[in-house]
Amino acid sequence: MTTTTWTTTGVFTGPGGVLTDAAGILTGELTVRTTWEPERAHVAVQYVGAAEWHTLAGSPVPCASAEAGRSVHQSAVDAVRAGGAVPFAPWPIAPALPRRTDVHPARAAG
């Protein structure tokens, strides 16, 4: 299996920090690492100089290609800088639209 990894050091969390699965909320200076494997990207953070990595809440995320993985990594860096302690989502997810019940298919004239 082929994997690709991107790492950005010296990323300061925004207000509220960043939410991880096991460690809860982390704040301060972090390193962000994204590892792409076919069909998904894993995002983790660690305190600068520490050994332990913490998976961001919401990771892994679907990711079709290594090229898209680079965008996921940049989104993760941006999310850490933004803070807010919310699960990671690399792109906006549109809410499901309510199903319309007042629309009827056109009837063929005949």
Backbone bond lengths (Angstrom), bond angles and torsions (degrees), N, CA, C in turn:
res aa  C-N    CA-C-N  psi(-1)  N-CA   C-N-CA  omega(-1)  CA-C   N-CA-C  phi
1 M - - - 1.444 - - 1.532 108.41 -
2 T 1.322 116.24 134.22 1.452 122.57 178.27 1.519 109.68 -92.03
3 T 1.330 116.33 134.96 1.457 121.01 174.84 1.522 108.57 -128.96
4 T 1.315 115.14 156.13 1.454 122.74 176.18 1.525 106.84 -132.13
5 T 1.329 116.71 140.26 1.464 120.48 -177.18 1.519 110.70 -129.80
6 W 1.333 115.84 139.28 1.462 123.41 173.36 1.520 107.44 -121.51
7 T 1.324 116.65 140.76 1.467 121.95 -179.90 1.519 109.27 -135.94
8 T 1.330 115.88 132.46 1.463 122.05 175.53 1.518 107.91 -125.83
9 T 1.327 116.11 124.46 1.467 120.85 -179.62 1.525 110.27 -99.95
10 G 1.324 115.14 163.78 1.463 120.77 174.10 1.515 114.45 68.55
11 V 1.333 117.04 36.96 1.466 121.42 179.20 1.528 107.84 -97.35
12 F 1.326 116.59 119.41 1.462 120.94 179.10 1.523 109.70 -91.11
13 T 1.334 115.80 134.30 1.462 120.34 -179.98 1.515 110.85 -70.87
14 G 1.310 114.40 147.45 1.451 120.43 174.42 1.520 110.37 -79.51
15 P 1.330 116.70 -177.73 1.463 121.32 -179.44 1.528 111.87 -54.41
16 G 1.307 116.99 130.84 1.460 121.86 178.87 1.513 113.36 92.60
17 G 1.330 118.41 -13.03 1.455 121.55 177.42 1.513 113.67 76.64
18 V 1.324 114.86 -161.96 1.458 122.45 -177.69 1.529 108.26 -125.91
19 L 1.324 116.54 141.60 1.461 121.97 -175.89 1.527 110.49 -93.31
20 T 1.338 116.34 126.85 1.463 121.67 176.73 1.521 109.28 -114.87
21 D 1.338 115.35 161.66 1.466 119.65 -179.18 1.521 112.69 -66.59
22 A 1.311 117.77 -51.76 1.463 120.50 -171.42 1.526 114.36 -97.26
23 A 1.325 117.22 -32.92 1.461 119.87 -174.12 1.524 113.70 -97.30
24 G 1.323 117.18 -3.46 1.458 119.36 -178.58 1.520 110.98 78.62
25 I 1.319 116.24 -137.73 1.462 121.43 -176.15 1.533 109.87 -90.56
26 L 1.345 115.61 129.96 1.459 121.95 174.82 1.522 108.53 -112.32
27 T 1.320 116.16 143.36 1.461 121.40 177.31 1.520 109.16 -133.17
28 G 1.308 115.65 159.12 1.454 120.20 176.24 1.518 112.19 104.57
29 E 1.332 115.88 -154.29 1.464 122.10 -176.36 1.529 110.12 -87.30
30 L 1.334 115.46 123.07 1.463 121.80 -176.44 1.521 111.46 -126.86
31 T 1.310 114.58 161.55 1.459 122.80 166.30 1.516 106.35 -105.84
32 V 1.329 116.81 135.75 1.467 122.46 -179.99 1.520 107.66 -110.56
33 R 1.326 116.50 130.33 1.467 121.54 178.96 1.520 109.59 -128.89
34 T 1.326 115.87 131.41 1.450 122.04 175.72 1.519 108.02 -120.08
35 T 1.311 116.46 128.54 1.459 121.91 177.36 1.512 108.22 -117.91
36 W 1.344 115.06 120.46 1.458 120.24 178.04 1.514 108.97 -97.43
37 E 1.311 115.07 134.10 1.458 122.59 168.84 1.516 105.14 -129.64
38 P 1.312 118.96 160.95 1.461 118.88 -175.93 1.534 113.14 -47.34
39 E 1.322 114.08 122.55 1.465 124.74 174.32 1.523 116.44 81.94
40 R 1.356 119.28 -4.40 1.468 118.08 176.95 1.522 111.31 -158.31
41 A 1.336 113.97 159.98 1.458 121.29 178.21 1.527 108.82 -125.44
42 H 1.320 115.90 134.77 1.460 123.13 178.49 1.527 107.95 -104.98
43 V 1.325 116.30 130.88 1.460 120.58 -179.40 1.529 109.01 -119.08
44 A 1.330 115.05 130.86 1.462 120.87 179.57 1.520 109.02 -138.86
45 V 1.332 114.89 159.66 1.465 121.44 177.62 1.523 108.62 -132.37
46 Q 1.325 115.04 157.67 1.457 120.49 173.16 1.520 108.19 -146.92
47 Y 1.321 115.02 151.78 1.459 118.81 172.66 1.521 107.83 -66.20
48 V 1.322 116.62 141.87 1.461 121.33 179.32 1.527 108.53 -57.92
49 G 1.322 116.15 127.06 1.456 121.96 179.60 1.515 114.66 89.07
50 A 1.323 118.19 -8.09 1.465 121.67 179.70 1.531 110.13 -87.67
51 A 1.313 116.30 165.79 1.459 121.30 179.59 1.531 112.04 -99.13
52 E 1.315 118.06 -28.58 1.463 121.86 -172.31 1.532 112.04 -86.15
53 W 1.331 115.06 132.28 1.470 122.06 175.09 1.517 109.11 -97.48
54 H 1.346 116.50 145.31 1.456 122.80 179.52 1.532 108.73 -122.92
55 T 1.309 116.28 124.66 1.460 121.52 179.75 1.519 110.32 -70.34
56 L 1.332 116.80 131.39 1.457 119.88 175.50 1.522 109.66 -66.14
57 A 1.308 116.84 139.60 1.458 120.55 173.56 1.527 107.56 -60.07
58 G 1.311 116.94 133.00 1.464 122.10 -177.20 1.516 112.96 100.59
59 S 1.328 117.74 -12.17 1.460 122.52 178.80 1.525 109.04 -95.47
60 P 1.337 118.18 145.80 1.461 129.19 3.22 1.517 111.55 -77.90
61 V 1.338 113.81 164.14 1.460 120.67 178.53 1.523 109.04 -121.98
62 P 1.335 117.84 150.80 1.460 119.74 176.37 1.528 110.19 -60.23
63 C 1.317 116.44 139.13 1.457 120.52 -178.36 1.523 108.19 -158.76
64 A 1.311 116.38 113.96 1.460 121.79 -170.20 1.518 115.20 -75.36
65 S 1.325 118.97 -25.16 1.466 119.76 -174.52 1.525 111.13 -149.29
66 A 1.326 115.05 163.79 1.465 119.81 176.45 1.523 110.35 -63.56
67 E 1.322 117.15 -35.71 1.466 120.12 178.04 1.527 110.47 -61.86
68 A 1.318 116.57 -42.11 1.467 120.33 176.94 1.528 110.34 -67.68
69 G 1.333 116.71 -30.16 1.458 121.14 177.52 1.514 112.14 -60.64
70 R 1.324 116.65 -34.77 1.469 120.45 177.48 1.524 110.20 -63.30
71 S 1.330 116.31 -39.54 1.465 120.92 177.06 1.530 111.06 -67.48
72 V 1.327 116.25 -38.27 1.464 119.73 176.72 1.525 109.45 -61.38
73 H 1.331 116.39 -42.67 1.469 119.48 179.62 1.527 111.10 -60.65
74 Q 1.329 116.73 -46.37 1.462 119.00 179.38 1.522 111.06 -62.49
75 S 1.327 117.02 -38.03 1.465 120.81 176.23 1.523 110.99 -62.47
76 A 1.339 117.03 -37.82 1.461 120.82 178.74 1.528 110.86 -66.50
77 V 1.330 116.91 -44.31 1.462 120.74 177.27 1.527 109.71 -59.44
78 D 1.330 116.57 -45.28 1.462 120.90 179.03 1.529 111.16 -62.62
79 A 1.337 117.32 -39.57 1.465 121.30 -179.80 1.526 110.67 -65.72
80 V 1.331 117.52 -40.34 1.463 120.24 177.72 1.525 109.66 -63.56
81 R 1.318 116.77 -43.91 1.478 120.47 179.34 1.528 111.69 -64.60
82 A 1.331 117.08 -31.80 1.469 121.00 -179.59 1.523 111.52 -75.65
83 G 1.335 116.97 -31.17 1.463 120.40 -177.97 1.513 111.33 73.27
84 G 1.314 115.89 -152.28 1.455 120.99 178.01 1.509 114.53 97.98
85 A 1.341 118.14 -13.49 1.466 122.41 176.64 1.519 113.00 49.47
86 V 1.330 116.30 52.42 1.457 122.14 177.29 1.524 109.12 -119.85
87 P 1.338 118.49 156.48 1.463 119.08 176.91 1.527 111.42 -57.29
88 F 1.320 115.76 142.44 1.451 122.38 -177.88 1.521 111.08 -72.29
89 A 1.327 115.83 133.70 1.461 123.58 171.72 1.521 105.84 -139.60
90 P 1.340 118.08 117.30 1.457 120.14 -172.79 1.513 115.52 -69.43
91 W 1.300 118.33 -20.26 1.456 120.71 177.63 1.513 107.36 -144.08
92 P 1.306 115.82 154.61 1.471 117.71 -179.45 1.523 111.11 -58.99
93 I 1.286 114.89 135.71 1.464 120.34 177.13 1.516 107.33 -105.05
94 A 1.328 115.69 118.67 1.458 120.24 -178.37 1.522 109.55 -71.37
95 P 1.314 117.02 136.98 1.466 118.93 177.38 1.520 109.53 -67.29
96 A 1.304 115.00 152.06 1.461 119.41 178.16 1.526 109.20 -63.90
97 L 1.311 115.67 135.37 1.461 120.06 178.28 1.514 109.59 -80.60
98 P 1.323 116.98 141.87 1.463 118.47 178.21 1.524 109.59 -65.37
99 R 1.287 115.63 145.52 1.453 120.75 179.55 1.518 109.44 -77.22
100 R 1.333 114.44 128.22 1.467 118.63 -179.35 1.518 109.21 -83.19
101 T 1.305 115.01 131.34 1.468 119.90 179.90 1.521 111.39 -107.47
102 D 1.352 116.86 -5.25 1.460 119.65 -177.55 1.530 112.54 -94.64
103 V 1.311 118.40 5.01 1.454 122.07 -179.31 1.520 108.32 -104.01
104 H 1.321 115.35 128.87 1.460 120.77 -179.39 1.522 109.09 -120.92
105 P 1.308 116.70 143.48 1.460 117.98 178.48 1.530 110.67 -62.53
106 A 1.309 115.81 147.30 1.469 120.14 178.14 1.513 109.34 -64.49
107 R 1.305 115.03 141.63 1.463 119.09 179.20 1.518 108.89 -97.03
108 A 1.294 114.19 135.38 1.459 119.23 -179.85 1.524 109.58 -69.17
109 A 1.333 114.70 135.67 1.472 118.78 177.03 1.515 108.29 -74.28
110 G 1.274 117.11 141.75 1.444 116.02 -178.59 1.435 116.50 -164.88
